[in-house]
Amino acid sequence: MLRVLSICSGVGMLDLGLRLAINARTVCYVEREIPSVKILAARMEDGTLDAAPVWSDLTTFDGRPWRGLVDIVAGG
C-alpha cells in the first residue's frame, strides 16, 4: 500500500480519491483552515478518511522526518 503525505489537504477529497483509486493510505495531513480540519477529523472518526495526525501550518511543517516513510506527496 502506498503512503501519502497530504499538504493543503482541504477536506480530504484528494486523499479519498487516492485511497479509492490506488489503495493509498494517508499518513499525515497538513491543513490550516479550522473548518476544513474539523471536517477532516469527522471523516477520520467515521472511517471515510485514514486516521493520521494533522499539522496546522505548512510554513512550519518539517518534512524531513517523513523522508523515506511516504511514497506520494499530494497537494490540494
N, C-alpha and C positions, 0 to 999 in steps of 0.2 A: 504494500500500500504506500502510495506517495504521501509525503508530509508537506503541508502548506504553511507558510508564514504569510498571513494576510495583513497588508497595510492599507490604510484608508478603507477599512472594512465596510463602513456604512452599516446596513442592517444584515449583512451576510449573504446576500443573494449570489455573488460570485463564488463564495465558498460553498454554498449549497449546490450550485451548478457543477463545480469541480467534484464535489462528493458524489453526485449522481452520474456524471459523465465518465469519470476516470477512476472512481473509487479512491479518492484522495481524502486525507484526514487533516483538518486544520489544527495546528498545534499552538498557535498564538495569533491573537487579533490585535491590531493597533488601530484605535479609533478614539477621537477626541470629543465628538459630539454626544452629549449626555443622552438625548432622546434615542440616538442610534445604539448607544451602549446598553440602554435599558431593553431595547428590542433584542439585541444580541444575547443578553442574559436570559431573557424569557425564552428565546429559541434554544439556547443551550439547556435550560431547565426542562423544556418539553421534549428534548431529544431531536429536534429538527436540525440543529447545528451541533458540531462536535464541541464538547466541553473543553475549554482551554483558557489560559489567562488572557486578560485584556489589558493592554498597555494604553495609557490615555494620551500620550504625546509623542508624535513621530519625531519631533526635533530632539527629544532626549532618549529615544529608543536606541539601545546599543545592540546591533545585530550580530556582533562578533560571537557572543555565546551560542548563537544558533547555527554558526558555520559548521557544516558537516552534518547537521541534525535535520535540515529541511531539504526538500527536493525542488520546491517551487516557491518563489516569492510572487504573490499575486496582489495587484493593487487596483483599487476601485477609483 
